């Protein structure tokens, strides 16, 4: 899927348009996928300190500070799994979490039918924010490169907007790998290729 991307140094963002044959609430999560949702899962990719540093450096380009509660989702994911605080959500989100965990790259998985107008990737200006959970908490996304639609920013390498998250009724998703050119310019493409394979194995069609 062709999603326009603003010129942005150090950023690589492969995107996948994914269609499931039925609603996610009716797509079983297989045991092989759950087995990969573990630190010691047998994965074709591995993260390291260089990848984690490169992602943080990429997010700093326009002044965003990727620390504390604003750290990349891939870092939060790893910590949550190590502490036993994250389980299965649905097949699409689990696929993104598995690949993000082992690659070290943040991955957004949003409901394509919740997007308003054509998507694009841009940098939000001062004051930009959105609700990211059911409790109504908001995140300040000024300077944080993000997916946008006609209503504004709605997903990024830290937290995705509540309004575009998947649900049991979701059939079509947009998956975005938030990659960096360092330390390996091919790492984001390899991550997206593995994510595509996982979706296909789940029975989805992928563009």
Secondary structure, 3 states (H helix, E strand, C coil): CCCEECCCCCEECCEEEEECCCCHHHCCCCHHHHHHCCCCCCCCCCCCHHHHHHHHHHHCCCCCCCCHHHCCHHHHHHHHHHCCCCCCCCHHHHHHHHHHHHHCCEEEEEEHHHCCCCCEEEECCCCCEEECCCCCCEEECCCCEEEEECCEEEEECCCCCHHHCCCCCCCEEEEEEEEECCCCCCHHHHHHHHHHHHHHHCCCEEC
